[in-house]
Amino acid sequence: MDLIFVVDPLSGPKWLYEALKKNVQLYSSVMSTTDTYTVTSAQNDHGCTTVRAHPRNATYHVVDYADETDRERLADLPAGSVVRLELSRAGRRGNVWCAESVRTAHTDGGE
């Protein structure tokens, strides 16, 4: 039997969201997508990295990270790098995203 929680991370209690995120599979109305992206703007002082999806050319602003390792992994990539990302919405409005996983593509000598 699966237990499914639907928690809005923006309006729900943050402690509940964090606990559920770590301990159960979390389903929500938040869109999540894994794809290949090109870094168009390296991470700035505010932690924002801009990427472009292949082949759609959609642009995403990554402003949040699942953990510090993912933030550092993306911060180390210069513009033009190709990376595999799993993204989920970081907010209800705007084009801001959370990197749930970051994997350097083979074309950059990554894993």
N, C-alpha and C positions, 0 to 999 in steps of 0.2 A: 504494500500500500504506500502510495506517495502522498506526502503532505505538502501542499502548495500554499505559500504565503504570497500575497500581493501587497507590497509595501512601496509607497512613493517616497524615494529618498529625499525629496525636497520638502514635503510637508509632514511626513511621518517622523516618529522619534528616531533621531540619528543612532542612538545606542542599539535600538532594535534592528535597524537596517544593517549596521555593522555586524551584529551578532549573527543575524540570518545569512548575511553574505558569506561569512566564514564557515558556517556549519551546515547549511542546507542549500540545495539548488534553488536559486531565487528566480521566480518568474515575475515579470512585471510588464507594464505597457511600454517599457523602454526598448527601443529598437537596438539590436545588436547585430554587427556584421563583421565578418573576417574577410580580408581581401589583401591584395598587394597594392602598396602605395609608394609614391616617390615623395621624398622630403623636398618641399619647395622653399621653406624657410626654416633654418635651424632653430632650435629652442632658444627663446629670448630670456631676458632676466626675470620674467614673470612666469616662466615654465610653459609657455605656449609654443607648440610646434605646428607648423602648417604642412599638410600633406595633400597629395592629389591621387585619387583612386585610378586604377587601371581597369578597363579601358575607357571608363565613363568620363574621366577628367573632372569629376566632382571634387571640390575642395573641402577639407575638414580642418578645424582648428582644435588640436588636442591640448586640453588645459588641465586634465586630471589623469591620474595614473593609479593602477591597481596597487602598486607598491613602489618603493624607492628604487628598486632594481630596474623596473620597467622605465621609470623616469630617467634614470641615468643611462640606460641602454639607448633610449631615443635621443637624449641630450648629446651623446657621443657622435651622432650621425650628422655629417655636413649636408647641405643642400645638394640634391642630386642622388642621394642614397636611395636604394630600393629596400623596402621593409615590409614584412607581413604583420598586420595589426588586427587585433580584435577590438572593435570600437563599440561603445554604447553611449547613448546620449548622456551628457553631463548636466543638462538642463532642459526645461520644457520648451524654451524658445531659443532662437539663435542657432548658430552653427558651431556649438561647442561640444566636445566629445571627451570621453574617458578611454584611455588605452587599457583594456583588460589584459592583453598580452602583447608582447613585442618580440618579434623574431626577425633578425637580420636575414635578408634574402641571400641566396647563394651567389648572386651576381656581385655582391659586395664582399665576398670571401667570408660570409657569416656561417652560422651553424647549419 
